[in-house]
Amino acid sequence: MNAPNETQRIRPWQENARYWQYKGRPVLLLGGSREDNLFQIPDVEEQLDTLVAAGGNYIRNTMSDRDPGDHRAFARTPNGKHDLTRWNPEYWGRFARLLELTAKRDIVVQIEIWDRFDHSTQPWQSDPYNPANNVNYSFEQSGFEPDYPEHPGKNKQPFFKTPPTMEDNTVVLPFQQAFVRKLLSHSLPYGHVLYCIDNEYGGSEAWSDYWADFLHAEARNAGCAVEVTEMFDHDFQKMEYVIDHPERYTYVEGNKIMAPQKWAAHGEEQWHRTRRMLERMNANPRPFTMDKMRGTSNNVKGDHVSISRGKFWRGLLAGYSAVRFHRPVPGSLGISREAQNCIRAARKLESAIPLWELEPRLDLLRERRADSAYLCAKTGDAYALYMPAGGTAVLDLAEAPGPYALRWIDTGSGEWGAESMIEGATFTRIAAPDTGHWVAAILKDTRPSP
């Protein structure tokens, strides 16, 4: 296929770089799926159609190969070992098919190239990069050990230390480079792909910087540009590092702000952490994405549907350019009916008020309690009000003459709710229809007076 011109590729929107544009138009990315390495599953087309039917346009795709039924990237020799110089056509054919299917449906794919969980603990025993499983190098030559039993978060695996600025592993690094070049040979011709270097990487920035530079260089050699980020693991200084280096990282993956672990943010704190990160980007605004949102976990108890829904809506109104429900591990919604309805509700809000036209304005909510209501506004014209648990909110319209048309959206069903008119130029008390999660689209009524 012919590569799209730069204006057709996914890239930060020219008019507001905190959001994406695709095919020259601003786009809000919303998604969910039942698996993270979607290219490996047999019913991928059905998954994509379900997502599109709900209004979704965003998936995560790890290049992972550790699950039962997955194909490996490398061909096998007659003795059963892998040859890292030869490719497995089934693996790469599945990847090519995912890119083709998503391009036809205008679904943006966020690729995560490396996944630390593929290369430690039990998966290491069958990993093609393990010297016991390939014909290309020995344990002594590679510097690898037969076992890496600790959690990959301990960063014991030298697989993630191969660049020249780290351990300068000239045996293994060329095979890693060849893998990334092979990936790019499939993906660069497409304009709907974002690149994230790792899944939950907790090591040195030197690894991330090396691969960010590598991706940009390969893209330039191919005559195009790519959007690159890194997903550091539960370390806000590392997320700030991504924010502070726009020359390498052209968007920011912020899912760890809304992760379920006990150190992560929930409720009101989620909003404020998101806003702090976005404000840090003021000098170099970029899209802020969140591609694996979970509700609860072993560390956080509660109604995972309600918690997930709250994270989704707080994130959207706080300024996320992309939100995706994580695969249905315990506490996550995947592409369940609840996730689909949340996406439908967000598209209804977007149809009334494009979120990229609004700014967060909690200061316009009076008598507000913590986590009771959230507001974005284009003051005097449009307001998006989210209430996580019903109740009332007092909206300051004192400097905004009305009247305004208010229409509720039920985030649980994804359907429109009741409509009413409210006055401007005053403080207006707004009551949610019930105790559920509700969003109100509030628009100035510009119809002529009768």
Secondary structure, DSSP 8 states (H G I E B T S, - for coil): -----GGGS-EE-SS-TTSEEETTEEE-EEEE-S-SBGGGSTTHHHHHHHHHHTT--EEEEE----STT---SEEE-TTS-EEEEEE-HHHHHHHHHHHHHHHHTT-EEEEEEEEGGGSSTGGGGG-TTSGGGBSS--HHHHT--S---S-GGG---GGGG-STTTT--TTTHHHHHHHHHHHHHHHTT-SSEEEEEEESB-S-HHHHHHHHHHHHHHHHHTT----EE--B-S-HHHHHHHHT-TTT-SSEE-GGGG-SSTTS--THHHHHHHHHHHHHTTTS---EEEEEE----SSS-S-HHHHHHHHHHHHHHHT-SEEEE--SSTT--TT-HHHHHHHHHHHHHHHHS-GGG-EE-GGGEES--TTS-EEEEETTTEEEEEETT--EEEEE-TTS---EEEEEEETTTTEEEEEEEE-SSSEEEEE-SSSS-EEEEEEE--S---
